[in-house]
């Protein structure tokens, strides 16, 4: 798992996906699925990543790191879309809100949440 996480941080997505797909088979838990999803997201395989984040959250509904990363992927999809899909942005905001309710001591998530909720207000 550590090797896969480090490969993801080094932007070696293909290697990370290979390592973490094996780890998921051995360790079927929220952390491993989240790490695998992170590797998929780093390879712009967003739909697959979202499914893995959902698996991680099904295993541990209070696992806020998976919520935060899933929100980041939704925003990446939102930004890449030719037509901006407001459901993606709303989903990300809802995940950040839920994550902050579980653990309010997340300065990066708090700042991101505030930025995106401000944008939402100004967009109207």
C-alpha positions as CSV (number, residue, x, y, z in Angstrom):
1,X,0.0,0.0,0.0
2,X,2.8,2.4,0.8
3,X,4.6,1.7,-2.4
4,X,1.4,2.4,-4.4
5,X,0.7,5.6,-2.5
6,X,4.3,6.8,-3.1
7,X,4.0,5.9,-6.8
8,X,0.8,7.9,-7.0
9,X,2.5,10.9,-5.4
10,X,5.4,10.6,-7.9
11,X,2.8,10.7,-10.8
12,X,3.6,7.2,-11.8
13,X,0.0,6.3,-12.3
14,X,0.3,3.1,-14.3
15,X,2.7,1.5,-11.8
16,X,0.6,2.7,-8.8
17,X,-2.6,1.3,-10.3
18,X,-0.9,-2.1,-10.9
19,X,0.4,-2.2,-7.3
20,X,-2.8,-1.0,-5.7
21,X,-5.1,-3.3,-7.7
22,X,-3.2,-6.2,-6.1
23,X,-3.4,-4.6,-2.7
24,X,-7.2,-4.2,-2.9
25,X,-7.5,-7.9,-3.5
26,X,-5.4,-8.6,-0.4
27,X,-6.7,-5.9,1.9
28,X,-10.4,-5.2,1.2
29,X,-10.8,-2.1,3.4
30,X,-11.6,1.6,3.1
31,X,-8.0,2.8,3.1
32,X,-6.8,0.5,0.3
33,X,-9.8,1.3,-1.9
34,X,-9.2,5.0,-1.4
35,X,-5.5,4.7,-2.3
36,X,-6.5,2.7,-5.4
37,X,-9.0,5.4,-6.3
38,X,-6.3,8.1,-5.9
39,X,-4.1,6.2,-8.4
40,X,-7.0,5.9,-10.8
41,X,-7.8,9.6,-10.4
42,X,-4.1,10.6,-11.1
43,X,-4.4,8.7,-14.4
44,X,-7.6,10.7,-15.2
45,X,-9.7,7.6,-14.9
46,X,-12.3,9.5,-13.0
47,X,-15.3,7.2,-13.4
48,X,-13.4,4.2,-12.1
49,X,-11.9,6.4,-9.3
50,X,-15.4,7.5,-8.2
51,X,-16.5,3.9,-8.0
52,X,-13.6,3.0,-5.8
53,X,-14.2,6.0,-3.5
54,X,-17.8,4.8,-3.2
55,X,-16.5,1.3,-2.2
56,X,-14.2,2.9,0.4
57,X,-17.1,5.0,1.8
58,X,-19.4,1.9,1.8
59,X,-16.8,0.2,4.0
60,X,-16.4,3.2,6.3
61,X,-19.0,6.0,5.8
62,X,-17.1,8.3,8.1
63,X,-13.8,8.0,6.2
64,X,-13.5,11.7,5.4
65,X,-10.2,11.4,3.4
66,X,-12.2,9.4,0.8
67,X,-14.9,12.1,0.8
68,X,-12.4,14.8,0.2
69,X,-10.7,13.0,-2.7
70,X,-14.0,12.1,-4.2
71,X,-15.1,15.8,-4.0
72,X,-11.8,16.7,-5.7
73,X,-12.5,14.3,-8.6
74,X,-16.0,15.6,-9.0
75,X,-14.5,19.1,-9.3
76,X,-11.9,17.9,-11.8
77,X,-14.8,16.4,-13.9
78,X,-16.7,19.6,-13.5
79,X,-13.8,21.6,-14.8
80,X,-13.1,19.3,-17.7
81,X,-16.7,19.2,-18.9
82,X,-17.6,21.2,-22.0
83,X,-20.9,22.0,-20.4
84,X,-20.5,22.6,-16.7
85,X,-22.5,20.0,-14.8
86,X,-23.7,21.8,-11.6
87,X,-24.6,18.4,-10.1
88,X,-20.9,17.6,-10.0
89,X,-20.1,20.8,-8.1
90,X,-23.0,20.3,-5.8
91,X,-21.9,16.8,-5.0
92,X,-18.4,18.0,-4.2
93,X,-19.7,20.7,-1.9
94,X,-21.9,18.2,-0.1
95,X,-19.0,15.8,0.4
96,X,-16.8,18.6,1.8
97,X,-19.6,19.7,4.1
98,X,-20.0,16.1,5.4
99,X,-16.3,15.7,5.8
100,X,-16.0,18.9,7.8
101,X,-18.9,17.8,10.1
102,X,-16.9,14.6,10.8
103,X,-13.6,16.4,11.3
104,X,-13.6,20.2,11.3
105,X,-9.8,20.4,11.7
106,X,-9.1,20.3,8.0
107,X,-7.8,23.8,6.9
108,X,-7.4,22.9,3.2
109,X,-10.9,21.4,2.9
110,X,-12.4,24.3,4.9
111,X,-10.7,26.8,2.5
112,X,-11.8,24.8,-0.6
113,X,-15.3,24.5,0.7
114,X,-15.5,28.2,1.3
115,X,-14.1,29.0,-2.1
116,X,-16.6,26.8,-3.9
117,X,-19.6,27.9,-1.8
118,X,-18.7,31.5,-2.5
119,X,-18.5,30.7,-6.3
120,X,-21.9,29.1,-6.0
121,X,-23.4,32.2,-4.5
122,X,-21.8,34.5,-7.1
123,X,-22.9,32.3,-10.0
124,X,-26.6,32.9,-9.2
